[in-house]
Amino acid sequence: MSNSPIGRYRWTIVGLLFAATTINYIDRQVIGLLKPTLTKVFGWDNTTFGTINGIFQFFYAFGLLAFGRIVDRIGSKLGYTFSIIIWSVFAMAHALARTTFGFTIARSGLGLGESGNFPSAIKTVAEWFPKKERALATGIFNSGANIGAVVAPIMVPLLLASCGWQMAFIITGSLGFIWLIFWWFIYEVPSRKKGLSKAEFDHIHSDEEAAAPAGAKVSWGKLLRVRQTWAFVFGKFFTDPIWWFFLFWLPGYFSDTFKLDLSKPGWPLVIVYSCTTVGSIGGGYLSGYLIKKGWPVYKARKTVMFIFALCVVPIITARYFSSLWVIVALISLAAAAHQAWSANIFTTASDMFPRKAVSSIIGIGGMAGSVGGIIFQPLVGWLLDYFTRQGDKTLGYNLIFLICGLAYLVAWLTMHFFAPKMARVELD
């Protein structure tokens, strides 16, 4: 892509999206890495921790609906700006909490603000890329989630040891304001971007309709009446909660099961999240490669998504192994497969819907994924506390891994039922 004669400014835009997503995931993952410390400070059990994460996802779900509409109406530049200001302020506000209630308030605001990241980013990709490049672009910026997850297990323990848990929230939360400076001065939609070559502009719009202007409206009622919306909704509902589990609970899992010291850089976690970067970019590349080879878009997307769904299944066998590094390998494969799945499922939204509806669809689907998390997060906490009282916390994790291993196949079958060929939706 760096040698493209048509220009490459669109990849600079992806770089901005990548950086924002990295910061987004650093901010949300701090709680998982500080779980042992916060548990002592606030007196939490697993059920309380799971409930706090469920409340975060409730506000994340509400925010996805809100930001999906906001971004479609005011545009990706302003929408992203509002999102990152809100989430950065509340990320820093965690440091002010003195009670569980105060901490939950900060967590709720973080969920509300962070929900604007993906509707804004997916709309930006739809504005700046032709269909054949969107999965790769999405995979690249989505890999920021993995980089954030890799950086956090190194950065947060060091901040905890040197500055305390409050400064860990303040320093990580301030990163968003630095990014905002670059976003405001670099980003604009292609039609208003000064200096963008005509060749690159024509390439961006080579295989689809022109980008919808800010203010374009598509009613939710109209979107909810088409089967393709429900394909995306259920695809997110069944699989997003698994990623949230990997993000919030894996540090505690390694601490409980293998006595991993979370006050030091967590190398098993670094390995797991590093592998997800390969999955995110590789998953986006693979479907794009098949499309360039002449495969129909729907066939390429569904084939690779089925492959990645199968790659999660081996995590079910974790119960049969006691080696830390075998477990790390199984979880790494599953987490990488999730990110490969994620890069493609996001792209199905812009495959099936016109640009003016993309952010709304991402918001609806993201809300569905968060609803799944609202259910799954407290369930995880309850299972762990229940089996701990029974004297076998390991069984709780085994049941959770069983759910994780089957979720993607269920999601794939459901998506196939609602949109077997991912037909293009006409909303006009």
C-alpha positions in Angstrom: 0.0 0.0 0.0 3.0 2.3 0.6 3.9 2.2 -3.1 0.4 3.0 -4.3 0.5 5.6 -7.2 -2.9 6.8 -6.3 -1.8 8.3 -2.9 -1.9 7.0 0.6 -3.3 9.7 2.8 -6.2 7.3 3.7 -3.7 5.2 5.6 -2.7 8.2 7.7 -6.3 8.4 8.7 -6.2 4.7 9.7 -3.1 5.5 11.8 -5.3 8.0 13.7 -8.0 5.5 14.2 -5.4 2.9 15.4 -4.0 5.3 18.0 -7.5 6.2 19.3 -8.5 2.6 19.6 -5.2 1.8 21.4 -5.9 4.5 24.0 -9.5 3.3 24.3 -8.5 -0.1 25.3 -5.7 1.0 27.6 -8.3 3.1 29.5 -10.9 0.3 29.8 -8.4 -2.4 30.7 -6.8 -0.7 33.7 -9.6 -2.0 36.0 -8.7 -5.7 35.2 -5.0 -5.2 35.9 -5.7 -3.4 39.1 -8.4 -5.9 40.2 -6.4 -7.4 43.2 -5.5 -3.8 44.4 -9.0 -2.5 43.9 -10.6 -5.5 45.6 -8.6 -4.8 48.7 -9.2 -1.1 48.6 -13.0 -1.3 48.1 -13.7 -4.8 49.6 -15.1 -6.4 46.4 -15.9 -10.0 45.6 -16.1 -11.5 42.1 -19.8 -10.8 41.9 -19.3 -7.1 42.7 -16.5 -6.9 40.2 -18.7 -8.5 37.6 -21.6 -6.2 38.4 -19.4 -3.1 38.0 -18.3 -4.4 34.6 -21.9 -5.1 33.7 -22.9 -1.5 34.6 -20.0 -0.3 32.5 -21.4 -2.3 29.6 -25.0 -1.0 30.2 -23.8 2.6 29.7 -21.6 1.4 26.8 -24.7 -0.1 25.2 -26.7 3.1 25.7 -23.9 5.2 24.4 -23.5 3.1 21.3 -27.1 3.8 20.3 -26.7 7.5 21.1 -23.3 7.9 19.3 -24.5 5.8 16.3 -27.1 8.5 15.7 -24.9 11.4 16.7 -22.1 10.5 14.4 -24.4 9.9 11.5 -25.9 13.4 12.1 -22.9 15.6 12.9 -20.2 13.6 11.2 -17.2 11.5 12.3 -14.9 14.5 13.1 -17.2 16.0 15.8 -18.6 12.7 16.9 -15.1 11.3 17.7 -14.1 14.6 19.4 -17.1 14.4 21.8 -16.5 10.7 22.5 -12.8 11.0 23.5 -13.4 14.1 25.7 -16.1 12.3 27.7 -14.1 9.0 28.1 -10.8 10.7 29.0 -12.4 12.9 31.7 -14.2 9.9 33.3 -11.1 7.7 32.9 -9.2 10.2 35.0 -12.1 10.5 37.4 -11.6 7.0 38.7 -8.8 8.3 40.8 -11.2 10.5 42.7 -13.4 7.5 43.8 -13.5 6.8 47.6 -16.4 4.4 47.6 -17.7 1.6 45.3 -20.6 3.9 44.3 -18.2 6.7 43.3 -16.0 4.2 41.3 -19.1 2.9 39.5 -20.1 6.5 38.5 -16.7 7.0 36.9 -17.0 3.6 35.2 -20.4 4.5 33.9 -19.1 7.7 32.3 -16.2 5.8 30.8 -18.6 3.4 29.2 -20.7 6.2 27.8 -17.8 8.0 26.3 -15.9 5.0 25.0 -18.9 3.8 23.1 -18.3 6.5 20.5 -15.0 5.0 19.3 -16.3 2.3 17.0 -19.3 4.0 15.4 -16.9 6.9 14.6 -14.1 4.7 13.3 -16.2 2.5 11.2 -17.9 5.5 9.6 -14.5 7.0 9.0 -13.4 3.8 7.2 -16.5 3.9 5.1 -15.8 7.5 4.1 -12.2 7.0 3.3 -11.9 3.5 1.7 -13.4 1.5 -1.1 -15.1 -1.8 -0.2 -12.2 -4.0 -1.2 -9.9 -2.2 1.3 -12.2 -1.8 4.2 -11.6 -5.1 6.0 -7.9 -4.5 6.0 -8.3 -0.9 7.2 -10.7 -2.1 9.9 -8.3 -4.8 10.9 -5.5 -2.3 11.2 -7.3 0.2 13.4 -9.0 -2.6 15.3 -5.6 -4.0 16.1 -5.2 -0.9 18.3 -7.4 -2.8 20.8 -4.7 -5.5 20.9 -1.8 -3.0 21.2 -3.6 -1.3 24.0 -4.1 -4.6 25.7 -0.4 -5.4 25.2 0.8 -2.0 26.5 -1.5 -2.0 29.5 -0.1 -5.1 31.3 3.4 -3.5 31.1 2.4 0.1 31.7 -0.2 -0.2 34.5 1.9 -2.4 36.9 4.8 0.0 36.6 2.5 3.0 37.3 1.0 1.1 40.2 4.4 0.4 41.7 5.8 3.9 41.3 2.8 6.2 41.6 -0.2 4.2 43.1 -3.4 3.1 41.6 -4.9 6.6 41.3 -2.1 7.9 39.1 -2.5 4.8 36.9 -6.0 6.1 36.0 -4.9 9.8 35.7 -1.9 9.1 33.4 -3.7 6.7 31.1 -6.8 8.8 31.0 -4.8 11.9 29.9 -3.6 10.2 26.7 -6.9 10.9 24.9 -6.4 14.7 25.0 -3.0 14.3 23.3 -4.6 12.3 20.5 -7.4 14.9 20.1 -4.9 17.6 19.0 -3.7 15.5 16.1 -7.3 14.4 15.2 -8.6 18.0 15.1 -5.9 19.3 12.8 -5.3 16.3 10.5 -8.8 14.8 9.9 -11.5 15.8 7.4 -13.8 13.9 5.1 -12.3 13.4 1.6 -14.6 15.9 -0.1 -13.3 18.7 2.1 -9.7 17.5 2.6 -7.3 20.0 1.1 -4.4 18.5 -0.7 -6.1 15.1 -1.3 -5.2 14.0 -4.9 -8.0 13.5 -7.4 -6.6 10.0 -8.1 -7.0 9.0 -4.4 -10.4 10.6 -4.1 -11.6 8.7 -7.2 -10.1 5.5 -5.8 -12.0 5.9 -2.5 -15.3 6.2 -4.3 -14.5 3.7 -7.0 -16.9 1.0 -6.0 -19.7 2.5 -4.0 -21.9 5.6 -3.5 -20.4 8.9 -2.3 -20.1 9.4 1.4 -23.4 10.6 3.0 -23.1 14.2 4.3 -23.4 14.9 8.0 -27.1 15.2 8.8 -28.2 12.2 6.7 -31.0 10.4 8.7 -32.1 6.8 8.7 -34.8 5.8 11.2 -34.1 2.9 13.5 -37.5 1.6 12.7 -36.5 1.2 9.0 -33.2 -0.5 10.0 -34.9 -2.9 12.4 -37.3 -4.1 9.7 -34.5 -5.6 7.6 -33.0 -9.1 8.2 -29.4 -7.9 7.7 -29.7 -5.7 10.8 -30.5 -8.7 12.9 -27.7 -10.7 11.4 -25.3 -8.1 12.6 -27.1 -7.7 16.0 -26.9 -11.4 16.8 -23.3 -11.8 15.5 -22.3 -9.1 18.0 -24.6 -10.3 20.9 -23.0 -13.8 21.0 -19.4 -12.8 20.5 -18.7 -9.4 22.1 -19.1 -10.7 25.6 -16.3 -13.2 25.1 -13.8 -10.4 24.3 -15.0 -8.5 27.3 -14.2 -11.6 29.4 -10.7 -11.8 27.9 -10.2 -8.2 28.7 -11.5 -7.9 32.2 -11.1 -11.4 33.7 -7.9 -12.9 32.2 -5.6 -11.0 34.6 -7.6 -12.4 37.5 -7.7 -15.9 35.9 -3.9 -16.0 35.7 -3.5 -14.6 39.2 -6.0 -17.1 40.7 -4.9 -20.2 38.7 -1.1 -19.6 38.2 -0.4 -17.1 41.0 0.7 -14.4 38.4 1.8 -11.3 40.3 -0.1 -8.4 38.7 2.1 -5.8 40.5 4.7 -6.7 37.8 4.5 -6.7 34.0 2.3 -9.7 33.1 4.1 -11.4 30.3 1.4 -14.2 29.7 -1.1 -11.4 29.1 1.4 -9.6 26.8 1.7 -12.7 24.7 -2.1 -13.3 24.5 -2.8 -9.8 23.4 0.2 -9.6 21.0 -1.3 -12.6 19.2 -4.6 -10.8 18.8 -2.8 -8.2 16.7 -1.9 -10.9 14.1 -5.5 -12.1 14.2 -6.9 -8.6 13.7 -4.8 -7.6 10.7 -4.6 -11.1 9.3 -8.3 -11.6 9.5 -9.0 -8.3 7.6 -6.3 -9.2 5.0 -7.6 -12.7 4.3 -11.1 -11.7 3.3 -9.8 -8.8 1.2 -7.4 -11.2 -0.5 -10.2 -13.6 -1.4 -12.3 -10.7 -2.7 -9.4 -9.5 -4.9 -9.2 -13.1 -6.2 -12.7 -12.8 -7.5 -14.7 -14.3 -4.6 -18.1 -12.8 -4.0 -17.9 -10.5 -1.0 -20.4 -12.4 1.1 -18.7 -15.7 0.4 -15.3 -14.4 1.4 -16.5 -12.8 4.6 -18.5 -15.9 5.7 -15.8 -18.4 4.8 -13.1 -16.6 6.9 -15.6 -15.9 9.7 -16.4 -19.7 9.9 -12.7 -20.5 10.0 -12.1 -18.1 12.9 -15.2 -19.4 14.7 -13.6 -22.9 14.6 -10.3 -21.5 15.9 -12.0 -20.5 19.2 -13.3 -24.0 19.9 -10.0 -25.5 21.3 -10.3 -23.2 24.3 -12.8 -25.7 25.7 -9.9 -28.2 26.3 -8.2 -25.8 28.7 -9.5 -27.9 31.6 -7.3 -30.8 30.6 -4.0 -28.9 30.9 -2.1 -27.7 33.9 0.8 -26.0 32.0 0.7 -22.2 32.0 2.1 -21.9 28.5 -0.3 -24.5 27.0 -3.2 -22.4 28.5 -1.6 -19.2 27.1 -1.4 -20.8 23.7 -5.1 -21.9 23.7 -6.3 -18.5 24.9 -4.0 -16.7 22.5 -5.5 -18.6 19.6 -9.1 -17.9 20.8 -8.4 -14.2 21.4 -6.6 -13.8 18.0 -9.6 -15.5 16.3 -12.0 -13.1 18.0 -10.1 -10.1 16.6 -10.0 -11.7 13.2 -13.8 -12.3 13.5 -14.3 -8.7 14.7 -12.4 -7.1 11.8 -14.8 -9.0 9.4 -18.1 -8.6 11.3 -17.5 -4.8 11.4 -16.9 -4.8 7.7 -20.2 -6.7 7.0 -22.0 -3.5 8.2 -20.5 -1.4 5.4 -20.9 -4.3 3.0 -24.7 -4.6 3.6 -25.7 -1.0 4.3 -25.1 2.4 2.7 -22.7 4.8 4.3 -25.4 7.0 5.7 -26.6 4.1 7.9 -23.3 2.6 8.9 -22.8 4.3 12.2 -26.4 3.6 13.3 -25.9 -0.1 12.4 -22.6 -0.2 14.3 -24.4 1.4 17.2 -27.3 -1.0 17.2 -25.0 -4.0 16.9 -22.6 -2.7 19.5 -25.5 -2.2 21.9 -26.5 -5.8 21.3 -22.9 -6.9 22.1 -23.0 -4.9 25.3 -26.3 -6.3 26.3 -24.7 -9.7 26.0 -21.9 -8.4 28.2 -24.4 -7.0 30.7 -25.7 -10.6 31.1 -22.3 -12.4 30.9 -20.2 -10.2 33.2 -22.3 -10.8 36.4 -22.7 -14.4 35.3 -18.9 -14.8 35.3 -18.6 -13.3 38.7 -21.5 -15.4 40.1 -20.0 -18.6 38.7 -16.6 -18.0 40.1 -18.0 -17.1 43.6 -20.3 -20.0 43.6 -17.7 -22.6 42.7 -15.2 -21.0 45.1 -17.7 -21.6 47.9 -18.0 -25.2 46.7 -14.2 -25.4 46.9 -13.4 -25.6 43.1 -13.0 -22.2 41.4 -11.4 -24.0 38.5 -14.7 -25.6 37.5 -16.2 -22.1 37.2 -13.5 -21.1 34.7 -14.0 -24.4 32.8 -17.7 -23.6 32.3 -16.9 -20.1 31.1 -14.4 -21.5 28.6 -17.1 -23.9 27.3 -19.4 -20.9 26.6 -16.5 -19.0 24.9 -15.7 -22.0 22.7 -19.2 -22.4 21.3 -20.3 -18.8 21.1 -18.8 -18.0 17.6 -20.3 -21.0 15.9 -23.7 -20.1 17.3 -23.2 -16.5 16.1 -22.1 -17.7 12.6 -25.1 -19.9 12.2 -27.4 -17.2 13.3 -25.9 -14.7 10.9 -26.2 -17.2 8.1 -29.9 -17.7 8.9 -30.7 -14.0 8.8 -28.5 -13.0 5.9 -27.3 -16.0 3.9 -25.8 -13.9 1.0 -25.5 -10.6 2.9 -27.6 -8.8 0.2 -27.1 -5.1 -0.1 -29.9 -3.1 1.7 -31.6 -0.3 -0.2 -33.0 2.3 2.2 -34.2 5.0 -0.2 
